[in-house]
Amino acid sequence: MVVSAVIPAYNEEKNISLVLDVVTQVPDLKEVIVVSDGSTDNTAAIVKTYPVQLIALPENLGKGGAMIIGTKAAQGDYILFLDADLVGLKVEHIKCMLASIKDNYDMIVGIFDNGRKTTDLAQVIAPFLSGQRIVKKEHLFKISNLHISRFGVEVALTKYAAQNNLMVKEVLLRDLSHVMKEEKLGLVKGFAYRLKMYWEIAKNVTHG
Protein backbone atom coordinates (compact mmCIF):
# COMPACT_ATOMS: atom_id res chain seq x y z
CA MET A 1 0.00 0.00 0.00
CA VAL A 2 1.15 3.55 -0.76
CA VAL A 3 1.51 5.88 2.24
CA SER A 4 1.63 9.68 2.17
CA ALA A 5 2.62 11.77 5.19
CA VAL A 6 0.60 14.89 5.95
CA ILE A 7 1.88 17.32 8.58
CA PRO A 8 -0.35 20.27 9.56
CA ALA A 9 1.75 23.14 10.93
CA TYR A 10 0.84 26.49 12.43
CA ASN A 11 3.75 28.77 13.41
CA GLU A 12 6.15 25.88 14.01
CA GLU A 13 9.42 27.49 12.85
CA LYS A 14 11.18 26.29 16.01
CA ASN A 15 10.06 22.66 15.73
CA ILE A 16 9.25 21.66 12.14
CA SER A 17 12.88 20.89 11.22
CA LEU A 18 13.10 18.24 13.96
CA VAL A 19 10.19 16.42 12.35
CA LEU A 20 11.21 16.85 8.71
CA ASP A 21 14.80 15.76 9.41
CA VAL A 22 13.36 12.37 10.35
CA VAL A 23 10.37 11.97 8.04
CA THR A 24 12.46 12.63 4.92
CA GLN A 25 14.65 9.65 5.85
CA VAL A 26 11.78 7.14 5.57
CA PRO A 27 11.90 5.54 2.10
CA ASP A 28 8.55 3.78 2.53
CA LEU A 29 6.69 7.10 2.38
CA LYS A 30 5.44 8.02 -1.08
CA GLU A 31 5.55 11.72 -0.28
CA VAL A 32 5.61 14.21 2.56
CA ILE A 33 3.13 17.09 2.50
CA VAL A 34 3.35 19.97 4.97
CA VAL A 35 0.31 22.22 5.25
CA SER A 36 1.33 25.58 6.69
CA ASP A 37 -2.02 26.57 8.18
CA GLY A 38 -1.90 30.34 7.82
CA SER A 39 1.46 30.55 9.60
CA THR A 40 2.81 34.07 10.14
CA ASP A 41 6.36 33.05 11.06
CA ASN A 42 9.08 31.32 9.01
CA THR A 43 7.43 27.88 8.96
CA ALA A 44 6.85 27.90 5.18
CA ALA A 45 10.35 29.19 4.41
CA ILE A 46 11.92 26.40 6.46
CA VAL A 47 9.75 23.74 4.83
CA LYS A 48 10.90 24.93 1.40
CA THR A 49 14.46 23.86 2.24
CA TYR A 50 13.35 20.21 2.41
CA PRO A 51 12.41 17.80 -0.42
CA VAL A 52 8.74 17.86 0.55
CA GLN A 53 5.54 19.40 -0.84
CA LEU A 54 4.45 22.63 0.83
CA ILE A 55 0.86 23.84 0.83
CA ALA A 56 0.81 27.36 2.29
CA LEU A 57 -2.71 28.39 3.28
CA PRO A 58 -3.33 32.16 3.38
CA GLU A 59 -5.65 31.83 6.38
CA ASN A 60 -5.76 29.57 9.41
CA LEU A 61 -8.35 26.82 8.89
CA GLY A 62 -7.58 24.86 12.02
CA LYS A 63 -6.01 21.43 12.28
CA GLY A 64 -8.93 19.51 10.76
CA GLY A 65 -9.12 21.79 7.74
CA ALA A 66 -5.37 21.60 7.17
CA MET A 67 -5.46 17.81 7.38
CA ILE A 68 -8.21 17.55 4.77
CA ILE A 69 -6.40 19.94 2.41
CA GLY A 70 -3.27 17.79 2.71
CA THR A 71 -5.25 14.59 2.23
CA LYS A 72 -6.83 15.88 -0.98
CA ALA A 73 -3.36 16.54 -2.38
CA ALA A 74 -1.96 13.17 -1.30
CA GLN A 75 -1.49 10.21 -3.63
CA GLY A 76 -1.35 7.49 -0.98
CA ASP A 77 -3.93 4.85 -0.07
CA TYR A 78 -3.05 5.59 3.56
CA ILE A 79 -2.33 8.92 5.20
CA LEU A 80 0.23 9.20 7.99
CA PHE A 81 -0.59 12.23 10.12
CA LEU A 82 2.14 13.68 12.32
CA ASP A 83 2.20 16.75 14.54
CA ALA A 84 4.75 19.41 13.62
CA ASP A 85 6.02 19.87 17.18
CA LEU A 86 7.18 16.37 18.07
CA VAL A 87 10.17 15.94 20.37
CA GLY A 88 12.31 12.82 20.04
CA LEU A 89 10.86 11.54 16.76
CA LYS A 90 12.93 8.76 15.19
CA VAL A 91 12.70 6.78 11.96
CA GLU A 92 11.89 3.72 14.08
CA HIS A 93 8.70 5.36 15.37
CA ILE A 94 7.38 5.78 11.85
CA LYS A 95 8.48 2.33 10.75
CA CYS A 96 6.71 0.85 13.78
CA MET A 97 3.44 2.45 12.72
CA LEU A 98 3.89 1.54 9.05
CA ALA A 99 4.53 -2.11 9.95
CA SER A 100 0.91 -2.53 11.06
CA ILE A 101 -0.52 -1.63 7.65
CA LYS A 102 0.13 -5.13 6.33
CA ASP A 103 -2.49 -6.43 8.80
CA ASN A 104 -5.15 -4.37 7.00
CA TYR A 105 -6.02 -2.05 9.89
CA ASP A 106 -8.20 0.94 9.04
CA MET A 107 -6.51 3.15 11.59
CA ILE A 108 -3.26 2.98 13.54
CA VAL A 109 -2.85 5.30 16.52
CA GLY A 110 0.58 6.14 17.92
CA ILE A 111 0.67 6.60 21.71
CA PHE A 112 3.44 8.47 23.53
CA ASP A 113 5.32 6.16 25.89
CA ASN A 114 8.15 6.98 28.28
CA GLY A 115 8.46 10.49 26.87
CA ARG A 116 7.79 13.43 29.19
CA LYS A 117 5.43 12.98 32.14
CA THR A 118 3.06 15.77 31.10
CA THR A 119 2.50 14.49 27.58
CA ASP A 120 2.41 10.83 28.64
CA LEU A 121 -0.23 11.64 31.27
CA ALA A 122 -2.48 13.32 28.70
CA GLN A 123 -2.37 10.22 26.53
CA VAL A 124 -2.99 7.89 29.46
CA ILE A 125 -6.14 9.85 30.27
CA ALA A 126 -7.25 10.24 26.64
CA PRO A 127 -5.20 8.16 24.17
CA PHE A 128 -7.70 8.98 21.41
CA LEU A 129 -6.32 12.53 21.33
CA SER A 130 -3.09 11.42 19.67
CA GLY A 131 -2.27 13.28 16.46
CA GLN A 132 0.10 10.53 15.34
CA ARG A 133 -1.96 8.11 13.31
CA ILE A 134 -2.31 6.34 9.98
CA VAL A 135 -5.75 6.28 8.37
CA LYS A 136 -7.04 4.67 5.21
CA LYS A 137 -7.64 7.59 2.90
CA GLU A 138 -11.09 6.35 1.84
CA HIS A 139 -12.41 6.95 5.36
CA LEU A 140 -11.23 10.53 5.68
CA PHE A 141 -13.70 11.89 3.13
CA LYS A 142 -16.62 10.16 4.85
CA ILE A 143 -16.30 12.16 8.09
CA SER A 144 -18.63 15.10 7.52
CA ASN A 145 -17.29 17.43 10.21
CA LEU A 146 -13.58 16.71 9.95
CA HIS A 147 -12.72 19.92 8.11
CA ILE A 148 -14.27 22.09 10.84
CA SER A 149 -13.13 20.04 13.82
CA ARG A 150 -10.03 22.16 14.49
CA PHE A 151 -8.48 20.69 17.68
CA GLY A 152 -11.32 18.18 17.96
CA VAL A 153 -10.14 16.35 14.84
CA GLU A 154 -8.75 13.37 16.77
CA VAL A 155 -12.07 12.99 18.58
CA ALA A 156 -13.92 13.07 15.25
CA LEU A 157 -11.63 10.37 13.85
CA THR A 158 -12.05 8.19 16.93
CA LYS A 159 -15.84 8.55 16.97
CA TYR A 160 -16.04 7.68 13.29
CA ALA A 161 -13.90 4.57 13.86
CA ALA A 162 -16.13 3.41 16.71
CA GLN A 163 -19.40 4.12 14.90
CA ASN A 164 -18.27 2.26 11.78
CA ASN A 165 -16.52 -0.67 13.49
CA LEU A 166 -13.15 0.09 11.95
CA MET A 167 -10.15 -2.06 12.77
CA VAL A 168 -7.96 0.14 14.99
CA LYS A 169 -4.57 -0.66 16.48
CA GLU A 170 -2.65 1.34 19.09
CA VAL A 171 1.15 1.39 18.80
CA LEU A 172 3.44 2.61 21.58
CA LEU A 173 5.98 5.22 20.49
CA ARG A 174 8.73 5.12 23.10
CA ASP A 175 10.54 8.28 24.21
CA LEU A 176 8.33 10.49 22.03
CA SER A 177 6.52 13.62 23.17
CA HIS A 178 5.68 17.10 21.89
CA VAL A 179 6.18 20.73 22.85
CA MET A 180 3.53 21.97 25.27
CA LYS A 181 1.47 25.07 24.45
CA GLU A 182 2.87 26.82 27.53
CA GLU A 183 6.41 26.26 26.25
CA LYS A 184 5.58 27.75 22.86
CA LEU A 185 3.52 30.73 23.94
CA GLY A 186 4.41 31.40 27.56
CA LEU A 187 2.48 30.32 30.64
CA VAL A 188 -0.52 32.68 30.47
CA LYS A 189 -1.07 32.73 26.71
CA GLY A 190 -0.27 29.02 26.43
CA PHE A 191 -2.76 28.10 29.15
CA ALA A 192 -5.46 30.20 27.47
CA TYR A 193 -4.73 28.46 24.18
CA ARG A 194 -4.96 25.10 25.92
CA LEU A 195 -8.39 25.97 27.32
CA LYS A 196 -9.55 26.89 23.82
CA MET A 197 -8.21 23.57 22.54
CA TYR A 198 -10.01 21.62 25.27
CA TRP A 199 -13.26 23.49 24.51
CA GLU A 200 -13.08 22.51 20.86
CA ILE A 201 -12.34 18.91 21.85
CA ALA A 202 -15.28 18.90 24.27
CA LYS A 203 -17.64 20.13 21.55
CA ASN A 204 -16.65 17.22 19.36
CA VAL A 205 -17.07 14.74 22.19
CA THR A 206 -20.62 15.89 22.93
CA HIS A 207 -21.79 16.32 19.35
CA GLY A 208 -21.85 13.95 16.41
FENLINQUI-V207373 format. One line per field, one symbol per residue. ss: DSSP state (H for helix, E for strand, C for the rest). psi: psi as a letter, one per 30 degrees, with the letter a starting at -180 (. if undefined). burial: # if it has 9 or more other C-alpha atoms within 8 Angstrom, else .. A space follows every 50 residues. Layout:
BEGIN
ss->???
psi->???
burial->???
END
This chain:
BEGIN
ss->CCEEEEEEECCCCCCHHHHHHHHCCCCCEEEEEEEEECCCCCHHHHHCCC CCEEEEECCCCCHHHHHHHHHHHCCCCEEEECCCCEECCCHHHHHHHHHH HHHCCCEEEEEEECCCHHHHHHHHHCHHHCCCEEEEHHHHCCCCCHHHCH HHHHHHHHHHHHHCCCCEEEEEEECCEECCHHHHHCHHHHHHHHHHHHHH HHHHHHCC
psi->kkkkkkjkkjhhfffeeeeeeeefgjffkelkkkjjigkgageeeeeffl ilkkjjkfljfleeeeeeeeeffkflfkkjkklfgkkgkleeeeeeeeff efghkekkkkkkkgckeeeeeefeeiffgkfjlkkkefeeffjegefgfb fgeeeeeeeeeefghljkkkkkjkgkalkleeeefleeeeeeeeeeeeee eeefefl.
burial->.############.######.###.#..###########..###.###.. .#.####..############..##############.#.#.#####..# #...############..##.##...##.########..#..#..##### ########.##....####.#.#####.#.###.##..###.##..##.# #####...
END
